[in-house]
Amino acid sequence: MKIFAENKRGAYGYEILERMQAGIVLLGHEVKSVRMGRFQLAGSYVVPTRGELWLVGATIPAYQPKNTPADYDPGRSRKLLVHKREMKGLMGKSKARGLTMIPLRVYSADHGTIKLEFALARGKKEHDKRQTIAKREAEREMRAALKNR
């Protein structure tokens, strides 16, 4: 499994409640661009619309800018492929107050397919973020102490 893009700010700014995966509908030149690692998840989110999931705000730059169709939009919304039973569960959960769906990473799965891992999450408060930083620093200090020991 090769990871093409990660949303590190997603795990920092949100409390992850449940992780899921979905396929992404891409054009041919977008697949080539993603395989080169040119996928930006920063500021993107997943939205349920009329019984479908859409990835909004992700950017995939053109693979070869001179050979790209003239009407290509790198920031267009992309459809996500999930099973109907998963979709029904997500629709109910996403209606809950304060919950959102954020993309975490894009990776290659079996048989060369490109998948998106996203999560149902709740935004962290400022004091929660401080606790996360303090915990990370304490773990780093413990690892350093054990290494020097």
C-alpha positions as CSV (number, residue, x, y, z in Angstrom):
1,M,0.0,0.0,0.0
2,K,1.5,3.3,-1.1
3,I,0.3,6.5,0.4
4,F,0.0,9.4,-2.2
5,A,-1.3,12.2,0.1
6,E,-2.0,12.7,3.8
7,N,-4.0,15.3,5.7
8,K,-1.9,15.8,8.8
9,R,-3.9,18.8,9.9
10,G,-7.1,16.7,9.9
11,A,-5.9,14.4,12.8
12,Y,-4.6,17.5,14.7
13,G,-7.7,19.7,14.4
14,Y,-10.4,17.0,14.7
15,E,-11.2,14.2,17.1
16,I,-11.5,11.1,14.9
17,L,-14.6,9.0,15.7
18,E,-14.9,6.5,12.9
19,R,-12.7,5.8,9.9
20,M,-14.0,4.6,6.5
21,Q,-12.7,4.1,3.0
22,A,-14.1,4.9,-0.5
23,G,-13.0,4.7,-4.1
24,I,-12.6,8.0,-6.0
25,V,-13.9,8.7,-9.5
26,L,-11.0,10.1,-11.4
27,L,-10.1,11.0,-15.0
28,G,-7.2,9.2,-16.7
29,H,-4.7,12.0,-16.5
30,E,-5.7,12.6,-12.8
31,V,-4.8,9.0,-12.0
32,K,-1.3,9.6,-13.4
33,S,-1.0,12.9,-11.5
34,V,-2.1,11.2,-8.2
35,R,0.4,8.3,-8.7
36,M,3.2,11.0,-9.0
37,G,2.1,12.2,-5.5
38,R,0.5,15.5,-6.7
39,F,-2.7,15.4,-4.6
40,Q,-3.5,18.1,-2.1
41,L,-6.0,17.3,0.7
42,A,-5.5,20.5,2.7
43,G,-8.8,22.3,3.3
44,S,-10.9,19.6,1.7
45,Y,-13.9,17.8,3.2
46,V,-16.5,15.1,2.3
47,V,-20.2,16.1,1.7
48,P,-23.3,13.9,1.3
49,T,-25.4,15.2,-1.5
50,R,-28.6,13.5,-2.9
51,G,-27.5,10.0,-1.7
52,E,-23.9,10.3,-2.9
53,L,-20.6,11.4,-1.3
54,W,-18.5,14.1,-2.8
55,L,-14.9,15.2,-2.1
56,V,-14.9,19.0,-2.1
57,G,-11.8,21.2,-2.1
58,A,-9.1,18.7,-3.0
59,T,-6.7,19.7,-5.7
60,I,-5.2,17.5,-8.4
61,P,-2.9,19.5,-10.7
62,A,-2.6,18.5,-14.4
63,Y,-0.3,15.6,-15.2
64,Q,1.0,17.4,-18.3
65,P,-0.3,20.9,-18.4
66,K,0.1,21.4,-22.2
67,N,-1.8,18.1,-23.0
68,T,-4.6,18.7,-20.5
69,P,-8.1,19.5,-21.8
70,A,-8.8,23.2,-21.9
71,D,-11.9,22.9,-19.6
72,Y,-10.0,20.9,-16.9
73,D,-10.6,22.2,-13.3
74,P,-8.0,20.9,-10.8
75,G,-10.2,21.8,-7.8
76,R,-13.5,20.2,-9.1
77,S,-15.6,18.0,-6.7
78,R,-15.0,14.3,-7.1
79,K,-17.5,11.6,-6.5
80,L,-16.7,8.9,-3.9
81,L,-17.8,5.3,-4.3
82,V,-19.2,3.6,-1.2
83,H,-21.7,0.8,-0.6
84,K,-25.3,1.8,-0.1
85,R,-25.5,0.3,3.4
86,E,-22.5,2.4,4.4
87,M,-24.0,5.4,2.8
88,K,-27.2,5.1,4.8
89,G,-25.3,4.9,8.0
90,L,-23.2,7.9,7.1
91,M,-26.2,10.0,6.2
92,G,-27.7,9.5,9.7
93,K,-24.4,10.1,11.5
94,S,-23.4,13.2,9.5
95,K,-26.7,14.9,10.5
96,A,-25.6,14.9,14.1
97,R,-24.6,18.3,15.4
98,G,-21.0,19.1,15.3
99,L,-19.9,16.2,13.1
100,T,-18.1,16.4,9.8
101,M,-16.4,14.1,7.4
102,I,-12.7,14.9,6.6
103,P,-10.3,13.1,4.3
104,L,-7.3,11.6,6.0
105,R,-5.2,10.1,3.2
106,V,-5.2,8.8,-0.4
107,Y,-3.5,5.5,-1.1
108,S,-3.3,2.7,-3.6
109,A,-5.2,-0.5,-2.7
110,D,-5.3,-3.9,-4.3
111,H,-5.1,-4.1,-8.1
112,G,-3.9,-0.6,-8.4
113,T,-7.1,1.2,-7.4
114,I,-6.9,4.5,-5.7
115,K,-8.8,4.9,-2.4
116,L,-9.6,7.7,0.0
117,E,-9.6,7.1,3.7
118,F,-11.9,9.6,5.4
119,A,-13.3,9.9,8.9
120,L,-16.4,11.0,10.8
121,A,-14.9,13.6,13.1
122,R,-15.7,16.3,15.6
123,G,-13.7,19.6,15.8
124,K,-11.3,19.9,18.7
125,K,-11.4,22.9,21.0
126,E,-8.2,24.9,21.7
127,H,-7.5,23.2,25.0
128,D,-7.8,19.8,23.4
129,K,-5.2,20.8,20.8
130,R,-2.9,21.9,23.6
131,Q,-3.3,18.5,25.4
132,T,-2.4,16.7,22.1
133,I,0.8,18.8,21.8
134,A,1.7,18.1,25.4
135,K,1.1,14.4,25.1
136,R,3.2,14.2,21.9
137,E,6.1,16.1,23.5
138,A,6.0,13.8,26.6
139,E,6.2,10.7,24.4
140,R,9.1,12.3,22.5
141,E,11.0,13.0,25.7
142,M,10.3,9.4,27.0
143,R,11.7,7.9,23.7
144,A,14.8,10.1,23.9
145,A,15.4,9.2,27.6
146,L,15.1,5.5,26.8
147,K,17.4,5.9,23.8
148,N,20.1,7.6,25.8
149,R,19.8,5.1,28.6
